[in-house]
Amino acid sequence: MRDIATVTLSGNLTRDVELRQLPSGADAARLRVATTTRRRAGEEWVDKTNYFTVEVYGAHARACAQYLRKGSRVFVDAELDWREWTDQQDNKHEAVTFKARQVVFEGARPTAEEAVDSLGAGASHAPATPPPQTTQTAQVYAAATAGNRAAAATANDLPF
């Protein structure tokens, strides 16, 4: 039986999507997602923010780069990928990265004015296309993943 290590999270992007091309020619996007939980500390409630790196591939990566930017809200279904390495000073490091199976966009893409406000004066990141509405977001996601059905999990993939 194959083990499953997955995570579902929702949060906001802490920066614009980083899109790059792998040596194989496939597109890869890196998202940095912040989630905030509330915990009780004695008699008070304290907010704790966690930051996660999410990697997205193929047409889905291109859709993320086109429609998401800093501040966008996303829901992510991903597999956990743990890795370790040793740096040049012989220090051991380890990290867990999320390999996205699905990224669902919530809401419309920020307007050019909102992007400038969030990045500070003098920076302009005007959208390449008009901002999509919530219903269009689902259509964009469906179109982006239509060519990648082999990577989508089905009920037959579950071991139970």
Secondary structure, 3 states (H helix, E strand, C coil): CCCCCEEEEEEEECCCCEEEECCCCCEEEEEEEEEEEEEEECCEEEEEEEEEEEEEECHHHHHHHHHCCCCCEEEEEEEEEEEEEECCCCCEEEEEEEEEEEEEEECCCCCHHHHHHHHCCCCCCCCCCCCCCHHHHHHHHHHHHHCCHHHCCCHHHCCC
